[in-house]
Amino acid sequence: MSTPHNSARRGDFAKTVLMPGDPLRAQFIAETFLTDARLVNNVRGIHGYTGLYQGVPVSVMASGMGMPSIGIYSHELFTEYEVDNIIRIGSAGAISEKLKLRDIVAGIGACTNSNFASQFQLPGTYCPVCSYELLETAVGCARSLGQELTVGTLLSSDTFYDASSSTLAWGRMGVLAVEMEAAALYCNAAYLGKRALALCTISDHIVTGEELDAAARQSTFTAMMEVALATAVAMAQK
């Protein structure tokens, strides 16, 4: 069985999938952390792997950039491959002065300027939020690893280059950081009765102008990766 975007067969994915945006970050995680990792999908270069972490099956597959892209891949993983949990592990730009480079943010909710949720035909504004079970598990795993998670609201933006220059205004409302995928992932999970969580490492700071280069974003966010992997193991043991 396959889809137009995924050549894997039923059973090729574990119940929990870690989902970075970058295919090379997916490859890095598989090669660095998983044992017996095998490539199960590479349609359009979107690397998907399944292997073992501490003896537990875990998958990692890229989402690409933006809500339309993660909307496709997460929907197919949930509906066609019987995945129960997707943990986005991405980068984000800080819009809160409380954050610094390499801090890890767990998105309890995702504000958005996207029209993604209009497809559900709700008579109002839907608030996309994470799975509390995944969030609680991730916080516990981070604590046991000696890592600090800052839990708060993300902004999922449809635009990287924003002509309206409105991003910092969200920060004044307490939003911590901006990224481009969480809201769509949370909407899909809610609609399909699945679980989702976005963990993001701060790769640049919109307030201070600091930033990490592309190589650092690809292969040095290991603290976030370890928290996500420990969360996958903990969920499998429940």
C-alpha positions in Angstrom: 0.0 0.0 0.0 1.2 3.5 -0.8 0.0 7.0 -1.4 1.0 9.6 -4.0 3.5 11.0 -1.4 4.6 7.9 0.5 5.9 4.6 -0.9 5.9 2.8 2.5 3.7 -0.2 3.1 1.3 -0.7 6.0 3.3 -1.6 9.1 6.4 0.2 7.9 5.9 3.1 10.4 6.0 2.8 14.2 3.1 4.2 16.3 5.1 7.3 17.0 6.7 9.3 14.2 9.2 12.2 14.8 8.7 14.8 12.1 11.4 17.4 11.4 10.9 19.7 8.5 14.3 18.9 6.9 14.8 15.5 5.2 18.5 15.7 6.1 17.6 16.1 9.8 15.5 13.0 9.5 18.5 11.2 8.0 20.7 12.5 10.8 18.4 11.3 13.5 18.0 7.8 11.9 21.8 7.4 11.5 22.7 8.9 14.9 20.1 7.5 17.3 18.3 4.6 15.8 19.5 1.0 15.5 18.6 -1.2 12.5 17.2 1.9 10.8 15.7 1.3 7.3 14.5 3.7 4.7 10.8 3.2 4.2 10.0 6.3 2.1 11.9 8.6 -0.2 9.2 10.0 -2.5 10.3 13.5 -3.5 13.3 13.1 -1.2 11.2 13.1 1.9 13.2 10.7 3.9 11.3 8.4 6.2 13.0 5.8 8.4 12.0 3.2 11.0 14.3 1.7 13.5 14.7 1.0 17.2 15.5 3.4 20.1 16.2 1.7 23.4 14.6 -1.4 21.8 11.3 0.4 20.9 10.2 0.9 17.3 10.4 4.6 16.4 10.0 6.3 13.0 11.3 9.6 11.7 10.1 11.3 8.5 10.4 14.8 7.2 7.4 17.1 6.8 8.8 19.6 4.3 8.1 23.3 5.0 4.8 24.9 5.7 1.3 23.9 6.7 0.2 22.5 3.3 3.2 20.1 3.4 2.9 18.8 6.9 -0.9 18.7 6.4 -0.5 16.1 3.7 2.2 14.0 5.4 0.6 14.0 8.8 -2.9 13.2 7.4 -1.5 10.2 5.5 0.5 8.9 8.4 -2.6 9.1 10.7 -5.1 7.6 8.2 -3.1 5.3 5.9 -0.3 4.1 8.2 -2.1 3.8 11.6 0.3 6.2 13.3 -1.0 7.4 16.7 1.5 10.1 17.7 3.4 12.7 15.7 6.0 14.8 17.4 7.2 17.7 15.3 10.8 18.5 16.0 11.6 21.7 14.2 13.2 25.1 14.5 11.5 28.4 15.4 12.3 32.0 15.7 12.0 33.6 19.1 9.6 36.5 19.4 9.8 36.6 23.2 12.7 38.2 25.1 12.5 35.4 27.6 14.0 32.9 25.1 17.6 32.5 23.9 19.2 30.5 21.0 18.9 26.7 21.4 16.1 26.9 24.0 13.5 24.2 23.5 9.9 25.3 23.3 6.9 22.9 23.6 3.9 24.3 21.8 0.8 24.0 24.0 -1.1 25.8 21.3 -0.6 27.3 17.9 -1.9 30.7 16.8 -1.9 31.1 13.1 -2.5 33.4 10.2 -3.4 30.4 8.0 -6.8 29.5 6.6 -6.1 25.8 7.1 -8.9 25.2 9.7 -11.6 26.6 7.4 -11.9 23.2 5.8 -13.6 21.9 9.0 -16.4 24.4 8.5 -16.6 25.6 12.1 -18.7 28.7 12.8 -15.9 30.6 14.5 -12.1 30.5 15.1 -10.7 27.1 16.0 -7.8 27.0 18.5 -5.3 24.3 17.6 -3.7 22.7 20.6 -1.4 19.8 21.3 -2.1 16.5 23.0 -1.9 17.0 26.7 -0.7 13.4 27.2 2.2 13.9 24.8 3.0 17.3 26.4 3.0 15.9 29.9 5.1 12.9 28.9 7.6 15.2 27.1 7.9 17.5 30.1 8.6 14.5 32.3 11.2 13.1 29.9 12.9 16.4 29.6 13.2 16.7 33.3 14.7 13.2 33.6 17.2 14.2 31.0 18.1 17.4 32.7 16.7 19.5 29.9 14.4 22.5 30.3 11.3 22.9 28.2 9.6 26.3 27.9 5.9 25.5 27.4 3.7 28.1 25.7 2.1 29.3 22.5 3.6 29.2 19.1 2.7 31.2 16.0 2.3 29.0 12.8 2.8 31.4 9.9 2.0 30.9 6.3 4.7 33.4 5.4 8.4 33.3 6.1 8.9 36.8 4.5 6.0 38.7 6.0 5.2 41.9 4.1 2.9 43.0 7.0 5.8 42.9 9.5 3.3 41.7 12.1 5.2 38.9 13.7 6.4 40.8 16.8 2.9 41.9 17.5 2.1 38.3 18.4 4.9 38.4 20.9 3.2 41.2 22.7 0.3 38.8 23.3 2.6 36.3 25.0 3.3 34.1 21.9 6.8 32.7 22.3 8.1 31.8 18.9 7.2 31.6 15.2 7.3 28.5 13.0 5.3 27.2 10.0 3.8 23.8 10.7 2.3 23.2 14.2 -1.2 24.5 13.6 -1.9 22.2 10.7 -0.5 19.2 12.6 -2.7 20.0 15.6 -5.8 20.4 13.4 -5.3 17.1 11.7 -4.6 15.3 15.0 -7.8 16.7 16.5 -10.0 15.9 13.5 -8.7 12.4 13.3 -8.6 11.6 17.0 -4.8 11.3 17.2 -2.1 12.9 19.3 0.4 15.6 18.2 3.0 17.8 19.8 5.4 20.4 18.4 8.9 20.7 20.0 11.0 23.5 18.5 14.5 24.6 19.1 15.1 28.3 18.9 17.3 28.8 15.8 17.1 32.5 15.5 15.9 35.4 17.6 13.7 38.0 15.8 14.1 40.5 18.7 17.9 40.4 19.0 18.8 39.4 15.4 20.9 36.4 16.5 20.7 33.2 14.4 22.3 29.8 13.8 23.4 28.7 10.4 21.8 25.9 8.3 24.4 23.3 9.3 23.7 23.9 13.0 20.0 23.6 12.4 20.4 20.3 10.6 22.6 18.4 13.1 23.0 20.1 16.5 19.5 20.1 17.9 20.3 16.9 19.7 18.8 17.9 23.1 15.4 18.3 21.4 15.8 15.0 19.5 16.6 13.1 22.7 13.5 14.5 24.5 11.3 13.5 21.5 12.9 10.0 21.4 12.4 9.5 25.1 8.8 10.6 24.8 8.3 8.0 22.0 9.6 5.3 24.3 7.5 6.4 27.2 4.4 6.5 25.1 5.1 2.9 23.8 5.4 1.7 27.4 2.0 3.0 28.5 
